[in-house]
Amino acid sequence: MVFDAFEWVAFLGGWYNARTAILIGGLFLFSLRFMFHGNKYNQPPKLAETIPFLSHTIEFATNPEAFLKRALKTMQSLNTDILRIRLGGRQVYLVMGETMTNPLFRPNSRMTARRFIEILTEVMFGPTKKDRARLAADITGRAREPVPGTEHIEDRLWVKWHHLLSEYLSRPKYTNDLARWFFDRFTTRIAELFPLEKPTEMLIWEFLHQHQTECAARAFLGDGIFEAAPDYIDALAEAELAIIPIALGPPRWLNPKPHRARDRWLDINRRYISNALRGYNWAAAPTDGWDPVLGSPYIRELVRWGLNAGDLDIQTIAGMYGQHMSNQNSNSVPATAWTIMNALTCPDSDLLPNLRREAEAALLPDSHPSKSDPGSLFDMPALLGSPWLQATYAETLRLRVTFSIVRDASRDTTIGGFPIKRGAMVQAPIPLAHFNEAAWGVPGHPADEFWPRRHLQSSGMTADGKENLTFAISGQRAGYWFPYGGGPTMCPGRNFAKQEIIGTLAFFLTWFDLEVVGWVLPDGKTPSDREARSGETFAVCRPDRDLKVRLTRKR
Ligand code: HEM
């Protein structure tokens, strides 16, 4: 399966058609917010320009795809991992590879994600004016010790926020519980929808977009929000598509539709949280377990902190309550759909039997497919450590994450020996690294081909004559795979996402006989003459086609 290497290219995502205009215009304005910086000595190579100071911006604004294609080509031909461009008067560096990305991912580094996270936060959880000002005023960083020179600032909201993410979302105990609550709901839903032995047709993306989304949201948020707002998933789906047009697009009066969609969703969350908290008995809330009103410990602790120590407005708290669902929904759900679709349609005939074998080996004895109450499914550590399953997951993220890691230089610094002036922007567009031929291409399998085998290393044969394979993600060079970013803001949902993606693939492979019917257009009916390509995106692009499969639940 060969992908068009530049499907991803609209910089912060493969954003097409009308949205492209909004995105490009927005990026231009976004860049204009910043000061002019330059340094002609010992600078990294610069992308050639016909009109000094202007042509990169014009080129990018009129054809971002061609612009970034040219940037990547230049970087490859000059064998450089850093390139200088200028957007809207701002000095921007495009980087990839270990040497150039490490400074971005180092804690306490001079590279900060603060402004970027602030903008996303503003858009996604719509804090009140007062809370927004408090968040913006906290420039003390996320480490226990404040950034030097900011010791006088006492209102340290970000360090507390960071603590909640690392304690209740990333830590294995809570991640594993979240995954268990998700799979309990998801497998029960499947058992209800797919009777034993009755072949049923299903569209993978459509199905997961509805049911995976809802089951994960219930695991995180509780059931209460779904009773209060039966249209929650629809509202979430619309709000999700509004994030980039709001973050990067023109103001509300020129761009009302995405703002309305985002506001509708925030209103649902706010109404729910205000009502739910009125009668909520904190003393009776489980310490570590799930409860129907506020769901998981992560959400409960977030709300508890917002109300008490954080002293945030209920509107801000409600936004925080709902906001991770757009991370989950925009990223894990399409990543799961791509993983399953890739596994089922990959021309490498070794792939599917090996995936099935590994999934079956990790099934727990009491999780027989004929049970209507599935309970626990897999020995998760064994499943997540299986080489072919990991390789398929890693290869899918390599090809389908379209995000750009964005950092600002908070002080003068260096990257790979090059001086970077305070105020410059450094971007590591994930696809630039993930599609890099020097890092990923091997003879017969270019970087833009889905080929999980590239992540497997052979260490001879086993006693029963099978190849001994281990999973390794380094490619030909280190620092070219970072779908979850890095450093203090590295995605805290990554361990949950990995369980969700690999677990769902393994679940379909072990519980069903699957037969591919074919690719269809978004209407779900008309056959497509091609496989899916990358469509709309936040961090992981959505498929622009769906895969129809016929599945029969096994006894
Ligand atoms: C395949 C799935 C996912 C991908 C590819 C992904 C990717 C990313 C990336 C690239 C970042 C920015 C990292 C940086 O700046 O260095 C990020 C941040 C974040 N992600 Fe994810 N993500 C995924 C799933 C999730 C899930 C399931 C959740 C939670 C439910 C989540 C919650 C977050 C949060 C809260 C942040 C901001 C972290 C902070 O402010 O420190 N993500 N994610």
Boltz pocket constraint, residues with backbone or C-beta under 6 A from the ligand:
constraints:
  - pocket:
      binder: B
      contacts: [[A, 113], [A, 117], [A, 165], [A, 324], [A, 325], [A, 327], [A, 328], [A, 331], [A, 332], [A, 335], [A, 401], [A, 403], [A, 405], [A, 406], [A, 482], [A, 483], [A, 484], [A, 485], [A, 486], [A, 487], [A, 488], [A, 489], [A, 490], [A, 491], [A, 492], [A, 493], [A, 494], [A, 496], [A, 497], [A, 539], [A, 540]]
      max_distance: 6.0
